Amino acid sequence: MPRRAAELKNAGPLNPAAIWPFLRVISCWGDGHAEIARANLVRRFPGVIVQPKGLLATEACVTIPLPG
């Protein structure tokens, strides 16, 4: 895929949206110490939903995100 390879080569690390043009949702930790990183994701991926997780554990997903 030479065309896509050229797009990725020109994307650069400061434009991650060019690497993932069809990205619609980022699911990540977003509270406490992760708040700074979550805010950075929101800034770097305009138009992408950043869905912060509440409480996650290896035993179960404890938080169920609801539209709101």
DSSP file (Angstrom, degrees, kcal/mol; ACC not computed):
  #  RESIDUE AA STRUCTURE BP1 BP2  ACC     N-H-->O    O-->H-N    N-H-->O    O-->H-N    TCO  KAPPA ALPHA  PHI   PSI    X-CA   Y-CA   Z-CA
    1    1 A M     >        0   0    0      0, 0.0     4,-2.3     0, 0.0     5,-0.2   0.000 360.0 360.0 360.0  74.9    0.0    0.0    0.0
    2    2 A P  H  >  +     0   0    0      0, 0.0     4,-2.2     0, 0.0     5,-0.2   0.846 360.0  54.6 -59.3 -36.4    2.4    2.7   -1.2
    3    3 A R  H  > S+     0   0    0      2,-0.2     4,-2.1     1,-0.2     5,-0.1   0.941 110.9  44.3 -64.7 -45.7   -0.1    5.5   -0.9
    4    4 A R  H  > S+     0   0    0      1,-0.2     4,-2.5     2,-0.2     5,-0.2   0.885 110.6  55.5 -66.5 -37.2   -0.8    4.7    2.8
    5    5 A A  H  X S+     0   0    0     -4,-2.3     4,-2.2     1,-0.2    -1,-0.2   0.905 108.3  48.4 -60.4 -41.4    2.9    4.3    3.5
    6    6 A A  H  X S+     0   0    0     -4,-2.2     4,-1.9     2,-0.2    -1,-0.2   0.893 109.9  52.3 -66.3 -39.5    3.5    7.8    2.1
    7    7 A E  H  X S+     0   0    0     -4,-2.1     4,-0.9     1,-0.2    -2,-0.2   0.929 112.0  45.8 -60.7 -45.0    0.7    9.2    4.3
    8    8 A L  H  X S+     0   0    0     -4,-2.5     4,-0.9     1,-0.2     3,-0.4   0.883 109.5  54.5 -66.8 -38.3    2.1    7.6    7.4
    9    9 A K  H  < S+     0   0    0     -4,-2.2    -1,-0.2     1,-0.2    -2,-0.2   0.875 114.8  40.7 -62.4 -36.5    5.6    8.8    6.5
   10   10 A N  H  < S+     0   0    0     -4,-1.9    -1,-0.2     1,-0.2    -2,-0.2   0.564  97.6  80.4 -88.5  -9.3    4.3   12.4    6.3
   11   11 A A  H  < S-     0   0    0     -4,-0.9     4,-0.2    -3,-0.4     3,-0.2   0.945  74.7-170.0 -65.5 -49.5    2.0   12.2    9.3
   12   12 A G    ><  -     0   0    0     -4,-0.9     3,-1.2     1,-0.2     6,-0.2   0.197  39.9 -79.9  73.7 159.9    4.7   12.7   12.0
   13   13 A P  T 3  S+     0   0    0      0, 0.0    -1,-0.2     0, 0.0    -2,-0.0   0.643 123.2  63.9 -72.8 -14.7    4.3   12.3   15.7
   14   14 A L  T 3  S+     0   0    0      1,-0.2    -2,-0.1    -3,-0.2     3,-0.1   0.496 102.2  50.5 -88.4  -2.4    2.6   15.7   16.2
   15   15 A N    X>  +     0   0    0     -3,-1.2     3,-1.5    -4,-0.2     4,-0.6  -0.543  58.9 160.0-131.5  67.9   -0.4   14.7   14.1
   16   16 A P  H >> S+     0   0    0      0, 0.0     4,-1.6     0, 0.0     3,-0.9   0.771  70.3  69.4 -64.5 -24.1   -1.7   11.3   15.4
   17   17 A A  H 34 S+     0   0    0     27,-0.4     6,-0.2     1,-0.3    28,-0.1   0.799  93.6  58.2 -63.4 -26.4   -5.1   11.9   13.8
   18   18 A A  H <4 S+     0   0    0     -3,-1.5    -1,-0.3     1,-0.2    -7,-0.1   0.778 104.0  51.8 -71.8 -25.6   -3.4   11.4   10.4
   19   19 A I  H << S+     0   0    0     -3,-0.9    -2,-0.2    -4,-0.6    -1,-0.2   0.877 122.7  28.7 -76.3 -38.3   -2.3    8.0   11.5
   20   20 A W  S >< S+     0   0    0     -4,-1.6     3,-1.5     1,-0.1    -1,-0.3  -0.670  70.6 165.0-120.9  73.9   -5.8    6.9   12.6
   21   21 A P  T 3  S+     0   0    0      0, 0.0    -1,-0.1     0, 0.0    -3,-0.1   0.712  77.2  47.1 -67.7 -19.7   -8.1    8.9   10.3
   22   22 A F  T 3  S+     0   0    0      2,-0.0     2,-0.2     0, 0.0    -5,-0.0   0.287  78.4 129.7-105.0  10.4  -11.2    6.7   11.1
   23   23 A L    <   +     0   0    0     -3,-1.5     3,-0.1    -6,-0.2    -3,-0.1  -0.472  22.0 164.7 -66.4 130.1  -10.7    6.7   14.9
   24   24 A R        +     0   0    0      1,-0.3    25,-2.5    -2,-0.2     2,-0.4   0.661  58.5  31.2-119.0 -28.5  -14.0    7.6   16.6
   25   25 A V  E     -a   49   0A   0     23,-0.2     2,-0.5    25,-0.1    -1,-0.3  -0.999  51.7-166.6-139.4 134.9  -13.6    6.5   20.3
   26   26 A I  E     -a   50   0A   0     23,-2.9    25,-3.1    -2,-0.4     2,-0.6  -0.990  12.5-162.5-116.1 122.3  -10.7    6.3   22.7
   27   27 A S  E     +a   51   0A   0     -2,-0.5     2,-0.3    23,-0.2    23,-0.1  -0.922  32.2 131.5-107.7 119.5  -11.4    4.4   25.8
   28   28 A C  E     -a   52   0A   0     23,-1.6    25,-2.4    -2,-0.6     2,-0.1  -0.956  61.8 -72.6-156.6 168.6   -9.0    5.0   28.6
   29   29 A W  E     +a   53   0A   0     -2,-0.3    25,-0.1    23,-0.2    26,-0.1  -0.473  47.3 168.5 -65.2 145.1   -8.5    5.9   32.3
   30   30 A G        +     0   0    0     23,-0.9     2,-0.2    24,-0.1    -1,-0.1   0.384  39.7  82.2-144.4   4.5   -9.4    9.5   32.8
   31   31 A D  S >  S-     0   0    0     22,-0.3     3,-2.0    23,-0.2     4,-0.1  -0.676  87.1  -3.7-111.9 166.7   -9.6   10.3   36.5
   32   32 A G  G >  S+     0   0    0      1,-0.3     3,-1.4    -2,-0.2     4,-0.3  -0.311 135.1   1.3  60.3-126.7   -7.1   11.1   39.2
   33   33 A H  G 3  S+     0   0    0      1,-0.3     3,-0.5     2,-0.1     4,-0.4   0.718 130.8  62.1 -67.8 -21.0   -3.5   11.0   37.9
   34   34 A A  G <> S+     0   0    0     -3,-2.0     4,-2.6     1,-0.2    -1,-0.3   0.550  77.9  90.0 -82.2  -7.0   -4.7   10.1   34.4
   35   35 A E  H <> S+     0   0    0     -3,-1.4     4,-2.5     1,-0.2    -1,-0.2   0.881  84.9  51.1 -58.7 -40.9   -6.6   13.4   34.0
   36   36 A I  H  > S+     0   0    0     -3,-0.5     4,-1.8    -4,-0.3    -1,-0.2   0.928 112.5  45.6 -63.9 -44.9   -3.6   15.2   32.5
   37   37 A A  H  > S+     0   0    0     -4,-0.4     4,-2.1     2,-0.2    -2,-0.2   0.891 112.0  52.1 -66.0 -39.0   -3.1   12.5   29.9
   38   38 A R  H  X S+     0   0    0     -4,-2.6     4,-2.3     1,-0.2    -2,-0.2   0.916 108.1  51.1 -63.2 -42.6   -6.8   12.3   29.1
   39   39 A A  H  X S+     0   0    0     -4,-2.5     4,-1.9     1,-0.2    -1,-0.2   0.874 108.5  52.7 -62.1 -36.4   -6.9   16.1   28.5
   40   40 A N  H  X S+     0   0    0     -4,-1.8     4,-2.5     2,-0.2    -1,-0.2   0.893 107.8  50.9 -66.3 -39.7   -3.9   15.7   26.2
   41   41 A L  H  X S+     0   0    0     -4,-2.1     4,-1.9     2,-0.2    -2,-0.2   0.920 108.3  52.0 -62.2 -43.4   -5.8   13.0   24.2
   42   42 A V  H  < S+     0   0    0     -4,-2.3    -1,-0.2     1,-0.2     6,-0.2   0.910 113.0  45.4 -59.4 -42.1   -8.8   15.3   23.9
   43   43 A R  H  < S+     0   0    0     -4,-1.9    -1,-0.2     1,-0.2    -2,-0.2   0.896 115.8  44.9 -68.5 -40.7   -6.5   18.1   22.5
   44   44 A R  H  < S+     0   0    0     -4,-2.5   -27,-0.4     1,-0.2    -1,-0.2   0.680 116.6  45.5 -80.8 -17.5   -4.6   15.9   20.1
   45   45 A F  S >< S-     0   0    0     -4,-1.9     3,-1.8    -5,-0.2    -1,-0.2  -0.585  76.3-172.2-124.7  69.9   -7.7   14.1   18.7
   46   46 A P  T 3  S+     0   0    0      0, 0.0     3,-0.1     0, 0.0    -3,-0.1  -0.371  74.9  20.4 -63.1 138.7  -10.3   16.7   18.0
   47   47 A G  T 3  S+     0   0    0      1,-0.3     2,-0.4    -5,-0.1    -5,-0.1   0.373  98.1 113.7  85.2  -5.5  -13.7   15.2   17.1
   48   48 A V  S <  S-     0   0    0     -3,-1.8     2,-0.4    -6,-0.2    -1,-0.3  -0.845  70.5-121.6 -99.9 134.7  -12.9   11.9   18.7
   49   49 A I  E     -a   25   0A   0    -25,-2.5   -23,-2.9    -2,-0.4     2,-0.7  -0.612  20.2-157.1 -73.7 125.8  -14.9   10.8   21.7
   50   50 A V  E     -a   26   0A   0     -2,-0.4   -23,-0.2   -25,-0.2   -25,-0.1  -0.926   8.4-164.2-105.6 111.1  -12.6   10.2   24.7
   51   51 A Q  E     -a   27   0A   0    -25,-3.1   -23,-1.6    -2,-0.7     2,-0.1  -0.815   8.3-149.9-101.3 100.3  -14.5    7.8   27.0
   52   52 A P  E     -a   28   0A   0      0, 0.0     2,-0.3     0, 0.0   -23,-0.2  -0.431  10.2-133.8 -72.1 143.6  -12.9    7.8   30.5
   53   53 A K  E     -a   29   0A   0    -25,-2.4   -23,-0.9     1,-0.2   -22,-0.3  -0.700  12.2-160.8 -92.1 146.7  -13.1    4.7   32.5
   54   54 A G        -     0   0    0     -2,-0.3     2,-0.6     1,-0.3    -1,-0.2   0.809  68.9  -4.9 -87.4 -94.7  -14.1    4.8   36.1
   55   55 A L        +     0   0    0    -26,-0.1     7,-1.0     2,-0.0     8,-0.9  -0.923  67.5 175.0-110.6 119.1  -13.1    1.6   38.0
   56   56 A L  B     +B   61   0B   0     -2,-0.6     2,-0.3     5,-0.2     5,-0.2  -0.957   1.3 174.4-121.3 143.2  -11.6   -1.3   36.1
   57   57 A A        -     0   0    0      3,-1.5     3,-0.3    -2,-0.4    -2,-0.0  -0.950  43.6-114.7-140.8 160.7  -10.3   -4.4   37.7
   58   58 A T  S    S+     0   0    0     -2,-0.3     3,-0.1     1,-0.2    -1,-0.1   0.761 115.4  56.6 -67.8 -22.4   -8.9   -7.7   36.3
   59   59 A E  S    S-     0   0    0      1,-0.3     2,-0.3    -3,-0.0    -1,-0.2   0.825 123.2 -22.0 -78.1 -31.4  -11.9   -9.5   37.8
   60   60 A A        -     0   0    0     -3,-0.3    -3,-1.5     0, 0.0     2,-0.8  -0.989  61.4 -98.3-169.9 158.8  -14.6   -7.4   36.1
   61   61 A C  B     +B   56   0B   0     -2,-0.3    -5,-0.2    -5,-0.2    -3,-0.0  -0.846  39.5 179.6 -86.0 112.8  -15.5   -4.3   34.3
   62   62 A V        +     0   0    0     -7,-1.0     2,-0.5    -2,-0.8    -6,-0.2   0.744  58.5  68.3 -91.5 -25.6  -17.2   -2.4   37.2
   63   63 A T        -     0   0    0     -8,-0.9    -1,-0.0    -3,-0.1     0, 0.0  -0.831  60.4-167.4 -99.2 131.0  -18.0    0.8   35.3
   64   64 A I        -     0   0    0     -2,-0.5     2,-0.2   -11,-0.0   -11,-0.0  -0.949  20.7-136.8-115.8 109.0  -20.7    0.7   32.6
   65   65 A P        -     0   0    0      0, 0.0   -12,-0.0     0, 0.0   -14,-0.0  -0.463  22.0-167.7 -69.5 131.1  -20.6    3.9   30.5
   66   66 A L        -     0   0    0     -2,-0.2     2,-0.0     1,-0.0    -2,-0.0  -0.910  28.9-102.8-116.2 144.9  -24.1    5.3   29.8
   67   67 A P              0   0    0      0, 0.0    -1,-0.0     0, 0.0     0, 0.0  -0.367 360.0 360.0 -62.1 143.3  -25.0    8.0   27.3
   68   68 A G              0   0    0     -2,-0.0    -2,-0.0    -3,-0.0     0, 0.0   0.524 360.0 360.0-163.0 360.0  -25.6   11.1   29.1
